[in-house]
Amino acid sequence: MRIEEKIENGIIIRTNIYENSDFSTYDQKQLWLSVCDTCEYKSEDICKFCNCIIESKMMLNTSKCPDNKW
């Protein structure tokens, strides 16, 4: 990920630019999902520990489970 900055009307605007290498692989997501599927906090597609949408949290390869399970 790289960050681009520009100034508009005296305000700094930062934009995150993601590259393919920033995203999780299919295998990585499957491994994480297998852990989540057995977790007591999983309720459908939501983690009740942090209230995230599980699939969304897994998009970036630097993501972490807030309960340190993956």
C-alpha positions as CSV (number, residue, x, y, z in Angstrom):
1,M,0.0,0.0,0.0
2,R,1.2,3.5,-0.7
3,I,-0.3,6.8,0.3
4,E,-0.7,9.7,-2.1
5,E,-1.1,13.2,-0.7
6,K,-2.3,16.3,-2.3
7,I,-3.4,19.7,-1.0
8,E,-6.7,21.2,-2.0
9,N,-7.8,24.5,-0.6
10,G,-5.2,24.3,2.2
11,I,-6.4,20.8,3.3
12,I,-4.1,17.7,3.0
13,I,-6.0,14.9,1.4
14,R,-4.4,11.4,1.8
15,T,-5.5,8.5,-0.4
16,N,-4.5,4.8,0.2
17,I,-3.5,3.1,-3.0
18,Y,-3.7,-0.7,-2.7
19,E,-1.7,-3.1,-4.9
20,N,-2.4,-6.8,-5.6
21,S,0.2,-7.9,-3.1
22,D,-1.7,-6.1,-0.3
23,F,-4.7,-8.4,-0.6
24,S,-5.1,-11.8,1.0
25,T,-4.8,-15.0,-1.1
26,Y,-7.7,-17.4,-1.5
27,D,-5.8,-20.0,0.6
28,Q,-5.1,-17.5,3.4
29,K,-8.8,-16.6,3.6
30,Q,-9.8,-20.2,3.6
31,L,-7.5,-20.9,6.5
32,W,-8.8,-17.9,8.5
33,L,-12.4,-18.9,7.7
34,S,-11.8,-22.4,9.0
35,V,-10.7,-20.9,12.3
36,C,-13.7,-18.5,12.4
37,D,-16.1,-21.3,11.6
38,T,-15.3,-22.9,14.9
39,C,-15.2,-19.7,16.9
40,E,-17.7,-19.0,19.6
41,Y,-17.9,-15.3,18.5
42,K,-19.0,-16.0,14.9
43,S,-22.6,-15.2,14.3
44,E,-23.5,-15.7,10.6
45,D,-21.1,-13.3,8.8
46,I,-20.3,-11.1,11.9
47,C,-17.7,-11.4,14.6
48,K,-19.3,-10.6,17.9
49,F,-15.9,-10.0,19.5
50,C,-15.2,-6.9,17.4
51,N,-18.4,-6.6,15.4
52,C,-16.7,-6.7,12.0
53,I,-18.0,-8.3,8.9
54,I,-15.7,-11.3,8.7
55,E,-15.2,-11.4,4.9
56,S,-14.4,-7.7,4.8
57,K,-11.8,-8.0,7.6
58,M,-10.0,-10.7,5.6
59,M,-9.5,-8.7,2.5
60,L,-6.0,-7.4,3.4
61,N,-3.1,-9.9,4.1
62,T,-2.1,-7.9,7.1
63,S,-5.4,-8.4,8.9
64,K,-5.4,-9.9,12.3
65,C,-8.1,-11.5,14.5
66,P,-8.8,-9.2,17.4
67,D,-8.9,-12.3,19.7
68,N,-5.5,-13.5,18.3
69,K,-6.8,-16.7,16.7
70,W,-5.2,-15.9,13.4
